[in-house]
Amino acid sequence: MQEHRLIEQVLDCLEAAAGRLEDGEEINPDFFIDAAEFVAGFADGSHHRKEEDILFVAMTAKDMPADSGPVAVMLLEHEEGRRLTAGFRAAAEQMKTGDTGASVDVIRNVFDYINLLREHIVKEDNVLFPMADQVLAADEMQQVSREFERILAEDEKSGECARYQALVAKLKCYFAAEAATVSY
């Protein structure tokens, strides 16, 4: 759930940027490309990988179906998030080439992604994770936690954690007073 708080910071930045773009303000497409990099690398790459490869596997081993119910919903939402992220990234790339009409696709995909992920996080925090605590025995939850910690240690060792934290800081800075110092 701690990772959700970091993801929510990026959602807030995306919401501000898409809102400004919708209001006619010029927003550098690189902002959306950087946000898509964070989403693909951290939210989907690291965070969802832990859920899909560790937590969901442990839950389905306890007779929770992967093709229906809460796990299936989470998996479908992960896929939808990937589609929307690819959509706003591709549209931002089009904006970079001067295609001003692509901003409509950026806005639509960003707002759809934000809505999806905010609802997704609420479901995980308030339904899925408590359900995992009920379904998995204490030793199984400890194993899940150890696996999460192993991946976190790998990400820290490789510099991925620092890279994504820096990217979040850069995205947040875009809307702060010191935005003039950011290379957007």
HELIX and SHEET records of a PDB file:
HELIX    1   1 GLN A    2  GLU A   22  1                                  21    
HELIX    2   2 PRO A   29  PHE A   38  1                                  10    
HELIX    3   3 VAL A   39  HIS A   48  3                                  10    
HELIX    4   4 ARG A   49  LYS A   50  1                                   2    
HELIX    5   5 GLU A   51  LEU A   55  3                                   5    
HELIX    6   6 PHE A   56  THR A   60  1                                   5    
HELIX    7   7 GLY A   69  LYS A   96  1                                  28    
HELIX    8   8 ALA A  102  LYS A  123  1                                  22    
HELIX    9   9 GLU A  124  LEU A  128  3                                   5    
HELIX   10  10 PHE A  129  VAL A  135  1                                   7    
HELIX   11  11 ALA A  138  SER A  158  1                                  21    
HELIX   12  12 GLU A  160  CYS A  173  1                                  14    
HELIX   13  13 ALA A  177  THR A  181  5                                   5    
END                                                                             
